[in-house]
Amino acid sequence: MAKKFYIGDLHLGHTNMSLKRGFSSNEDMFEYLKENWNQKVKKQDIVYLLGDITMEKRRELHLLDQLNGRKVAILGNHDRPQDTKILLNHCIKVAGMVKYKDIFFTHCPIHPMELDYRVKYNVHAHTHEKSVKKKIFGLPIVKDNRYICVSCEQVDYTPMSLEELGIKI
């Protein structure tokens, strides 16, 4: 049976992001990602890519073929609409947002009101090493546990299942 996994902010081919993340090169970052990914994800599994697959480039999209599983791309702010046709050569679907049961899967975190009325969780990327926080009147600012970030930095460059993210459906 196919499993589902989630990860975002791959930024394939983005030199500055590779260096910021502590890698010596794009190639080193991709090799680390590929090793973690392919140890976990099987050919029949589905992996949701929550945006920023590259950094507004299409030449690195072919690298997705080296990663196990069937991919669903949810576009991020650095994924260009004009590259969608090429992206579909490497993914089974491209979307702007996906809703499944009580979860919105997006690139950017959604407005808190959506979580109050429509869903319980927002699995997203975009914030990299940061978390979405909330302020409760008179109390310190704390992490908002309704937002679950799967940016590469937060999941050790490894696609994660809902169970691993602490979501029970």
N, C-alpha and C positions, 0 to 999 in steps of 0.2 A: 504494500500500500504506500502511495506517495505521501511524503511529509511536506509541510509548508514551513518556509523559513523567511526571515526578514533582515534586511541590512540596507544601509544608505550611505551616501557621501563617499562613493568609491574614489571619485576624482582621478580616474585613470589618466595617466600621462601628464599630470599637473605637477611640475617640478617643485614649485614653491610649497605646495601642500605636502609633498613627500618629505621635503626637508623639515618643514614645521613639525611633522609627525615623528621626526627622529630617524628617518631612513636616509641612507646615503644617496639614493637615486629612485627614480620612478620604477625601474626594474626591480630593485630590492623590495619596494613596497608591494608591487604586484606579486612577486614570488611569495612573500609572506602571506598575503591575502589568499593566493591560489592554494598554497599548502594547507592553510586552516580550512578553507572552503571545501576543497576536494576530499579532505579527511572526513568531513561531516555529511556533506550533501551527496546523494546518490543521483544517478542519471535520471531516474523517474520523478525525483522530487521537484517541487516548485519553489522558486526563490523570488520574492518580491524585492525589487530594487527601488528603494524609496528616495530616488532623485539624486541629482548631481553625479551621474555615472562618469562623465568626463568634465572638462572645464571648457564648454562651448567648442568642442572639437569632435569630429567624427572619425578621425584616423585611428583612434584607440578602441573603437567599439568592437573590433574583431577580437579583442582580448577576452570578451565575454564568452567566446566559444571554447576557451580553455578552462572555464569554470563549469563544474557539473550542474545538472539540473536544468529545468525549463524556467526561463525568466519572464517575469511580468515587470515592466518598467512603469513606474509612477514618476512622471516628469518633475524635475526640480528647477530651481531658478537658473541653473547653469546648463540645462539641457535644452537645446534649441529646437523649436518646432520643425524647422526645415530638415532636421536630421531624423525625424520620426520614421520615414520610409526605410532608411538604412538601419535604424535601430530594430525595425521589425524583421530584418534578416537574422537577428541574433536573439530576439525575444518573441514569445508567443502572443504578447499583448502589450499595448501602451495605453496608459490612462493618466488622468490628472489627479484622481482620488479614487479609492475603493472603499466601500462600506461592506463589512461582513459582521453580521449579528450586531453586537454592541460596540463595534470598533470602527473608527475611521483610520485608514492607512493613507498617509499624506507625506509630502516632503516637508513642508513648513508646518509648525504647530498650528492647530485651528483655534478659533476664538473660544474662550472658556464657556460662553453661552451655549455653544453647540454641545459641550459636554454636560451641561446642566439639563438639556432638553432632548437630545437626540441619541447620544451614545454614552458609554461609560469610560471608554479609553480612546486615546489618540496615539497610535504608533506612528512615529515620524522620524525624520532625520533633521538636517539643516543646522542644528545648534552645535554640532560637533561635540566638544568636550563639556559643554554647558548643559544645564537642566532648566526646564521651565519651573519658575517659582511662583508662589502665591503669598499674598499677605492677608492674614486673618486679623481682623480688627483687634488692636491692642497686643498682638502676639508677634514674635519674630517672623521674618520672611522664611518660608520653608519650601522644600521641593514639592511640587504638585504631582502626586503619584498617579494621576489620571493620564499624564503625558509620559510616554515611554520612548526615549530616544534610542534609535539603532544606528546612529552614525558610527562609522568604522571605529573611531577612537573609543566609543563606549562599549563595544561588543568584541574587542580584541580582534577586529578584522575577520570575524567569523559570523556567518548567518545564524540567527537565533530563531527557535520555535516560540510559539506563544507561551507554552508551559515554562520554558527557560526564562521568559520575560516576566513570569509571575501572573499571567493572565489565564484564568480558567473560564472556559465557555461551555 
